[in-house]
Amino acid sequence: MREAIKEAGRASLYLLRGAAVSLVCHLMIGVVVFTAFLTATVIGAGVLPESVLLLRRIAGLERRRSAARSGVPVPEAYRPLEGPLPERVRAALGDPGTHRDLIWMLAEILYGMVLLYAAMVLWIPALMVDGAWCGLAGRAPVALPLLGRLADLQADWSRALLAPSPDAADAALAERIEQLTATRAGAVAAHGAELRRIERDLHDGAQARLVALSMRIGLARRAYESDPATARRLLDEAQDQAEEALAELRHVVRGIHPPILTDRGLTGAVRALAASSGLDVSVVADGADDGPRAPAAVEAAAYFVVAEALTNAAKHSGAPRARVELVRDPARLRIAVRDEGRGGADESSGSGLLGMRRRVAALDGAVSLTSPVGGPTVIEVELPCVW
């Protein structure tokens, strides 16, 4: 009996919160009417996307409540509200997910309150019936569990109304496939560009020095018997060229995967980048090295993002200082590089920013660039740490 009362109390609390959501939906009706009026006048069409986002947040709350009660997650499928205002308005008006949210909102106004009233009416009779049934007959409760069924009914109705329609699910899947196709093409292009860069660095750097080294060793061998002084000079030059070739090879290796990442972790590697950038760079790390390390590919992408951003800042921004922020949580790694330079960064003027976007997109990450004329320039990158 005691456990049945506790479960009935939890169910009643769930229904009470559902009634609170119902009251919020009552208020949302006024917002919807007001938004429709402003959109009809065209002048206030900018309110529509914001109202849709508000409705999505309320529906998202109900999805989480329903999933917590039933143990079955309720997915969502919305069209992104991005781009210029006309595109956002069209996306909001034609989004099947928003249409389902509106239907759920109208239904929630009814069943959210009705189920709570039914639970309130049922409590006293249920206590009397189960008190007698359990106390006198020693049987399991039969009336109090009905409150739990009312809560389950509310969760089931919400899940059925808020689940994506097949058309929306297919559209979301098609959009995801298109996105993955684009990122795969970008990853292939970035991989090809990286191979060409490595080949160029080896051909123009280490390979050329090794060829010159081989020639000097050959000349020294021929001059060894007849002119030992010249042979020693050629061998000294050959040694210098061998050291230069080794330096070139280390540079190429660092361009593939910096060894400092393995040795010192992401924060240590970024601090080393900051120290050698020529700028006064402050590095702020919030949990970047706490707990398990991010995947090697994620750390490498973050390292090259910071390296490219600091190189661009040193070459083009005119700023004496910059700031790098690394924020890590279990699911993602966020990087922000800010300089107070002249701004006006143009992605079409070089391959650095494009390569950065391709490298991040290959890991299903996102890049945001803000660089108004006059500064500041802020590059924000988010990389997933869990796939």
ChimeraX attribute file (.defattr): number of C-alpha atoms within 10 A of each C-alpha:
attribute: neighborCount
match mode: 1-to-1
recipient: residues
	/A:1	17
	/A:2	8
	/A:3	9
	/A:4	19
	/A:5	18
	/A:6	12
	/A:7	16
	/A:8	24
	/A:9	16
	/A:10	15
	/A:11	24
	/A:12	21
	/A:13	14
	/A:14	22
	/A:15	29
	/A:16	20
	/A:17	16
	/A:18	25
	/A:19	22
	/A:20	15
	/A:21	21
	/A:22	21
	/A:23	15
	/A:24	15
	/A:25	23
	/A:26	16
	/A:27	11
	/A:28	19
	/A:29	15
	/A:30	11
	/A:31	18
	/A:32	16
	/A:33	11
	/A:34	16
	/A:35	21
	/A:36	17
	/A:37	13
	/A:38	16
	/A:39	16
	/A:40	11
	/A:41	10
	/A:42	10
	/A:43	9
	/A:44	14
	/A:45	19
	/A:46	16
	/A:47	17
	/A:48	23
	/A:49	21
	/A:50	16
	/A:51	18
	/A:52	22
	/A:53	14
	/A:54	14
	/A:55	20
	/A:56	18
	/A:57	12
	/A:58	17
	/A:59	23
	/A:60	17
	/A:61	13
	/A:62	22
	/A:63	23
	/A:64	18
	/A:65	20
	/A:66	26
	/A:67	18
	/A:68	13
	/A:69	17
	/A:70	17
	/A:71	11
	/A:72	14
	/A:73	15
	/A:74	20
	/A:75	14
	/A:76	17
	/A:77	20
	/A:78	17
	/A:79	17
	/A:80	11
	/A:81	18
	/A:82	12
	/A:83	9
	/A:84	8
	/A:85	15
	/A:86	12
	/A:87	14
	/A:88	20
	/A:89	22
	/A:90	13
	/A:91	18
	/A:92	23
	/A:93	14
	/A:94	12
	/A:95	18
	/A:96	21
	/A:97	21
	/A:98	23
	/A:99	14
	/A:100	17
	/A:101	21
	/A:102	22
	/A:103	12
	/A:104	20
	/A:105	25
	/A:106	15
	/A:107	16
	/A:108	25
	/A:109	20
	/A:110	13
	/A:111	19
	/A:112	24
	/A:113	19
	/A:114	14
	/A:115	21
	/A:116	24
	/A:117	14
	/A:118	13
	/A:119	23
	/A:120	15
	/A:121	11
	/A:122	15
	/A:123	18
	/A:124	11
	/A:125	13
	/A:126	21
	/A:127	17
	/A:128	12
	/A:129	15
	/A:130	23
	/A:131	17
	/A:132	14
	/A:133	17
	/A:134	14
	/A:135	13
	/A:136	9
	/A:137	10
	/A:138	12
	/A:139	12
	/A:140	13
	/A:141	22
	/A:142	13
	/A:143	20
	/A:144	27
	/A:145	17
	/A:146	17
	/A:147	27
	/A:148	21
	/A:149	13
	/A:150	20
	/A:151	26
	/A:152	18
	/A:153	16
	/A:154	23
	/A:155	25
	/A:156	17
	/A:157	15
	/A:158	24
	/A:159	23
	/A:160	14
	/A:161	18
	/A:162	27
	/A:163	19
	/A:164	22
	/A:165	16
	/A:166	10
	/A:167	12
	/A:168	18
	/A:169	18
	/A:170	13
	/A:171	16
	/A:172	17
	/A:173	13
	/A:174	12
	/A:175	13
	/A:176	12
	/A:177	12
	/A:178	12
	/A:179	14
	/A:180	15
	/A:181	12
	/A:182	15
	/A:183	21
	/A:184	17
	/A:185	14
	/A:186	20
	/A:187	20
	/A:188	15
	/A:189	15
	/A:190	19
	/A:191	16
	/A:192	12
	/A:193	14
	/A:194	15
	/A:195	13
	/A:196	12
	/A:197	14
	/A:198	16
	/A:199	14
	/A:200	14
	/A:201	18
	/A:202	18
	/A:203	13
	/A:204	12
	/A:205	19
	/A:206	23
	/A:207	17
	/A:208	15
	/A:209	22
	/A:210	18
	/A:211	11
	/A:212	16
	/A:213	21
	/A:214	15
	/A:215	14
	/A:216	21
	/A:217	18
	/A:218	15
	/A:219	15
	/A:220	22
	/A:221	16
	/A:222	13
	/A:223	16
	/A:224	15
	/A:225	10
	/A:226	10
	/A:227	11
	/A:228	14
	/A:229	13
	/A:230	14
	/A:231	21
	/A:232	15
	/A:233	13
	/A:234	22
	/A:235	19
	/A:236	15
	/A:237	16
	/A:238	21
	/A:239	15
	/A:240	14
	/A:241	21
	/A:242	18
	/A:243	13
	/A:244	16
	/A:245	20
	/A:246	16
	/A:247	14
	/A:248	19
	/A:249	17
	/A:250	15
	/A:251	16
	/A:252	20
	/A:253	13
	/A:254	13
	/A:255	16
	/A:256	13
	/A:257	17
	/A:258	17
	/A:259	14
	/A:260	14
	/A:261	18
	/A:262	14
	/A:263	10
	/A:264	14
	/A:265	17
	/A:266	24
	/A:267	21
	/A:268	17
	/A:269	19
	/A:270	24
	/A:271	18
	/A:272	13
	/A:273	18
	/A:274	21
	/A:275	13
	/A:276	12
	/A:277	16
	/A:278	15
	/A:279	19
	/A:280	14
	/A:281	21
	/A:282	15
	/A:283	17
	/A:284	15
	/A:285	19
	/A:286	14
	/A:287	14
	/A:288	22
	/A:289	17
	/A:290	12
	/A:291	10
	/A:292	8
	/A:293	15
	/A:294	24
	/A:295	11
	/A:296	15
	/A:297	14
	/A:298	22
	/A:299	23
	/A:300	19
	/A:301	20
	/A:302	24
	/A:303	21
	/A:304	20
	/A:305	26
	/A:306	23
	/A:307	17
	/A:308	16
	/A:309	24
	/A:310	27
	/A:311	17
	/A:312	16
	/A:313	27
	/A:314	19
	/A:315	11
	/A:316	14
	/A:317	22
	/A:318	15
	/A:319	18
	/A:320	14
	/A:321	18
	/A:322	24
	/A:323	18
	/A:324	23
	/A:325	19
	/A:326	22
	/A:327	16
	/A:328	22
	/A:329	15
	/A:330	14
	/A:331	11
	/A:332	15
	/A:333	22
	/A:334	20
	/A:335	21
	/A:336	21
	/A:337	24
	/A:338	22
	/A:339	27
	/A:340	19
	/A:341	21
	/A:342	18
	/A:343	21
	/A:344	16
	/A:345	21
	/A:346	10
	/A:347	12
	/A:348	9
	/A:349	9
	/A:350	9
	/A:351	11
	/A:352	16
	/A:353	21
	/A:354	15
	/A:355	22
	/A:356	20
	/A:357	21
	/A:358	25
	/A:359	27
	/A:360	26
	/A:361	21
	/A:362	20
	/A:363	19
	/A:364	16
	/A:365	21
	/A:366	17
	/A:367	19
	/A:368	11
	/A:369	16
	/A:370	15
	/A:371	19
	/A:372	13
	/A:373	12
	/A:374	12
	/A:375	18
	/A:376	20
	/A:377	24
	/A:378	22
	/A:379	20
	/A:380	18
	/A:381	23
	/A:382	22
	/A:383	23
	/A:384	20
	/A:385	20
	/A:386	11
	/A:387	6
